[in-house]
Amino acid sequence: MTSLNVAICQAAPVPLDFAGGIAKASRLAREAIDGGAQLVAFGETFLGGYPLWLDEAPGAALWDHPGTRALHAIMLDQAVVPGDERLLPLQELCDETGAVISIGAHERVRQSLYNNQLLFRPGEAPLDHRKLVPTHGERLIWMRGDGSTLGAHQAEWGNVGNLICWEHWMPLARAAMHNLGESVHVAAWPTVREQYAIASRHYAMEGRCFVLAAGLVQKKDDLFDGLERVGGDADALALFNAIEGDVLNRGGSSVAAPDARIVAQAGEDEETLFAELDLDEIGQGLASLDTDGHYSRPDVFELSVDTKAKVGVSWDE
């Protein structure tokens, strides 16, 4: 295959409410696939919504804040778990159509939450990527991932992998992913601000791959709607009311080519962004730059990636 049709579903999540989120994601993904997309990308934590109150609500990080505590309990209750059957609509869609879908979710493992960008692929279990380092206030919610979820899916048209948000400023994480030989990379963001677009284009140039920078659209009213869907909570409602502004995530999704040029650009509203990728551009770009090969110095620099899962407690028989 020398061309690939891709789509970014730049949409508003259904905050907190998993059932509403998976229904919307399944509908949007099917519409994108019906429109010709072979790879469909959603933004960071589309399933559950990005926890905007961490950045936008004054006092959210204060010790024992009642609103933050209430929201954490709701997120634990709504989060996906490994092997979650509620994700089957996306898996079945991939199995039926042969498409690949990248989507973010809050995931619960035992008693902790992770930021997971799931890669659904036909005939195989989803590929996990748990965010290695939650950024700043995100550490109030998410645990750190480990090297066991650094990987790429081998599709018939090439390899595809994910990184999440500020992982794109982790040089060694980028180097590890470049070693996997991605043809297409999904860069999942809550919103694709200017510096995030720059990081995505840099990744495309450095990795000689196409990058789908996938953002969300989120409004303050969406938070109220999601909270009501899961039964409401007075303390969480008070925290949301303290947020200033109406539009909190503004899309900005884009597709970057291996030479860093923009192939497709979305606006600030909900839309599905389509692009046709010429995969021959990857090999052409490698003629001058291969950061994992002829433009590296393995005699000077060496990277070791620990891919063992860090479970913390081992029960020996």
N, C-alpha and C positions, 0 to 999 in steps of 0.2 A: 504494500500500500504506500502510495506517495502523497496522499492527502487524507486529512482527518477533519470531520465536522464536529465542532465542540459548542457547548452552550454554558453560560453562567446564568443561573436563576438568581437574579438580584431581587430579593423579595423581603417582605417584613415577616419575621418569625411570629409564632404565637407564643408569647412569653409564658414560661412556667408550665403550660399545658401540653404534655407530650402528645396526647391523642389528637388535639387540634393541629399540632405541628407536623406529625407524620402524615396526616390526611392532606395538608396543604403541600408538603414536599412531594408526596406521591403524585398528586395532580400536576404540579408544575414540571416534575421530571418527565412524566408521560407526555405532556404537551411538547416539551423540548425534544424528546426522542421522536415523537411523531413529526416534528419539524426537521428531522434529519440528523440530530445530534447523536454521536457515538460515545461522547464523554460529556457528562453533565456535572457542574460544580455548584455547590452552595457555600455560603460564607461560614465564618467561625460560629460554632454553637447555634446553628440554625434551629436544631431541635432543642427547645427550651429557651432560646433567646439569649443574647449576650447580657450579662449582669450589669446593666448600665448604672445602677445605683451606686456601684463602687466608685465611679468617677464623678457622678452627677449629683448625688444626694449628700448634702453637708451632714457630717456626723456618722455616716455609714460605717466608718472604720473604728468608731469608739468602742471600747471594751464593753461587751454585753449589751450592745444596742438592741433594743427589743425588735425593731423592724428587721435588722440584719439576721437576728436569730430565727425569726419567723420564716424569712425567705429561705434560709439555709435548710430548715426542716422541710419546706415545700419542695426544694430542689432535690433533696435526697429521696423524697417520696416519688417524684416524677421521673428521676433520671433513668436512663437505660442501664441494663446490667449485661455482663458478658453472655452472649447467646440469647439475647432478649427476643422473644417471639414477636413482640410488637413491631420489630423492624422488618418482618417478613414481606410487607408490601413492596419495599425497595428491593429486597433480594429477588423476589418473584419477578419484578419488572426487569431486572438485569438478566435473569435466566430466560425470560421470554424474548427479549429483544437483542441480547448480546451487548448491550451498552454497559458502560462503567459510570458509577455515580459516586461523587465525593461529597460528603455532608458532615457538618460538625454537630456534636451532641455533648450534653453533660452525661458522664458515665459514672455509675457507682460501683466501686469495688470494695467489698466489705462495708466499712463505715465511712469511706472517704470518696470525694468527688474528683474526677479527672476531666480535663478538657480533651475530648477525643475527636479527631477528624477521621471518620470511617470511610473506607474505600470499598464500595460494593462492586463485585465483579461476577460475571456469569459462571455458574457451576462451581463456585468456590466460596468459602466463608469470607466475610468481610475482613479487610486488612485494617488493623488498628494503627493509629498514630496518636499517642498521648503526649500532649504538650510537655516538653522537657523542663521548661522554666516558666511558670506563670509569672506574668509581668506585674510588678509593683502591687497594687491593691488586689489583684487577682489571687494573690497568695492567701487571702482570707477565705477563699472558696476552694481552690483546686490544689491537689497534691501534684508533686513533680513526677513526670513520666520517667521511664528508663529506656535503655538502649534496645530492649526487646521489641519495641514498636517502631524502630527505624527500618523502613523497608520500602520496596516498590513492587507494583504489580506488573507482570510481564504479559502485556496484551499482544494480540497478533500484529498490531501496528507499532509497537514499541513499549518502553517502560514508562509507568506513570507513578508518581509519588506525591506526598503532601508534606508541607510544613505549615505551622500555625503562627501567624502574626509576627511577634518580635523574634521568633526563632530564625527569621531571615536576617537578623543581625548577629547570629552566632556563627562565626567563621568555620568552626570545626564541624558543626552540624551541616552547613552547606557543603563542605568538602566531602563529608560522608555520603550525602545524597548524590553529589556529582559522580562519585565512584560507582553508584548504582546505574549510571547511564540513562538518566531520564530523557525521554523524548518530549514528554509533557509533564509539567509540574503544576500542582494546584497550591497557590498561596492563599490561605484562608485568613481573612481579616474581618473585624466587625464593621469597618468602613474603610474605603481605600483613600485615605488622605494623600496629600502630595508626597510626603516622605515615604509613605507605604507604597505608592506607585513607583517611586524611585527605587526602593528596595526590590520590588518585583521585577522591574526592568533590568536592574543590576544582576539579579539571579539568572534571568534569561541569557544575558550576555556572558556571564561567568560560566554557566553550566551548558551553554550552547543548546538550549532547549526552549520550547514554548512555555510560557507561564500564564496561567489563568488566575488573575488576581480577583478573588471573589469576595464581594462585600455585601453587607446587609442594609436594609432600610428599616429604621426603628423610630417610632414616635412615642412620646410620653403617654398618649392615650392607649397605645398598645399594651403598656404595662398594666394599666387599670383593667383593661379587658381580660388579659391573661390571668390576673389575680382573681377576678370575679369567677372565671371559669373553673378555678381550682378551689372555690369555696370562700375566698376572701380572708382577710385578716386585718384587724384595725391597726396594728402596729406597722405592718408592711404598707398599708394604705397611707399612713402618716409619713412614712419614709418617701414614698413616691410623690406625695404632695409637695415635699420640700425641694424636688427637682425643678430647676429653672429651665425654661425653653421648651419648645414643643417638638422639634425635630432633632433627634439625638444621634442617629447614624444616617449618613447621606450617600450610601451606595458608592458610586465612583468606580465600579468594577471595570476591568480592562483585560485585554489579551496582548501579551508582548511576544515578539518574535526573537529568535536567537541572536539577532543583531541589536536587540533592545528597542526596536521601533514598535510603535503601537499599531496593532492590527485591527482592534475593535475597542470602542470606548462607550461606556454607559453613562447616563446622566445621574441625577440624584433620586429619581423615583423608581418605583417597582417596574422592572422590565426583564425580559430574557434576552441576553446578549448572545448572538450567534457569530461564529467565525469559521472559515475554512482554512485549515493550516496546510501549508506545503512542506511536508516532512523532509523533502530534499534540502531545504535550507539548513538543516542540522549538519549534514555532512559537509556542505559548502563552508559553513562557519568554522568547523573543526580544522579546516586547512590552515587557519591562522592562529587559532586558540583552542587548546584542549587542556584545561586546568587539572584534569586527572591523568594526563598523559604527557605529551611532548612539551607542555608548558609547566610541568611540575619538576621538582628536584627531589625524588625519593631518596637520593644519597645524602640529602641535607635535612629533609623534613620527613617525619613518619607519624602517621595517625593510627592509633589503635582504638577500635570501637568495641565496647563490652556489650554484647547482645543478650546477656543473661538477664532474666526477669529477677527483680529485687523484691522478693515477697516478704522479707523481714523476719518471718518465723518459719522454721522448717520442723515438721513433725516426723521423726524417724520411727520406723516400725521396730 
